[in-house]
Amino acid sequence: LGEGEADLGGRRMPGPQALAEAGIEQLVLEAKEGLALVNGTQLMAALGVLALARAELVLKAADIAAAVSVEALRGANAPYLPLTHAVRPHRGQGATARNMTNLLSGSEIIPSHRDVRTDHKVQDAYSLRCVPQVHGAAKDAIGFVRNLLAVEINAATDNPLVFPDEGQVISGGNFHGQPLAQAMDFMSIALTYLSGMSERRVE
């Protein structure tokens, strides 16, 4: 922009001089380009969508890893039966229980240790029993983030907003990234608990 100062070749000099010596043409901003440079809401949304896509892959992998862990640790599949989740009908919890049931269907390991005479465990560790509750809560949180991002990437975050049909130009605050910031924090929290649950199974 030709403002401020710059370092060029180890020398500090005024911005316009640095641009001239470097052979760079000074940028002249057009309407709304200044806002685009100083406001990161669109970048927040873009990074949020990328993080969401990765998080959804992690959720899928987490259920698969948990099912493998149940078999490796000689766990039971009873905690994933529908009755338990019907009386606490969180959407993600139910979806995870169904995933676990499907992933463990046809297991030859689970029936092999159901005999109480040879298996003295009263119940499995939380890291196996509570997979629907923890993975499900993460799914619900990430579902919230998905809905918020769907709104955001189809929204107008410019300022001022021009409404030609209504003959109005309104200076507002749609450029503020607070909804995105909160959603990203929420997704981080959910993924942290999901990671903790995985670490406990490994331990």
Secondary structure, DSSP 8 states (H G I E B T S, - for coil): ---SEEEETTEEEEHHHHHHHHT-------TTHHHHHH--HHHHHHHHHHHHHHHHHHHHHHHHHHHHHHHHTT--SGGGSHHHHHSS--HHHHHHHHHHHHHHTT-SSGGGG--TTT---SS--HHHHTHHHHHHHHHHHHHHHHHHHHHHTTS---SSEEETTTTEEE---TT--HHHHHHHHHHHHHHHHHHHHHHHHH-
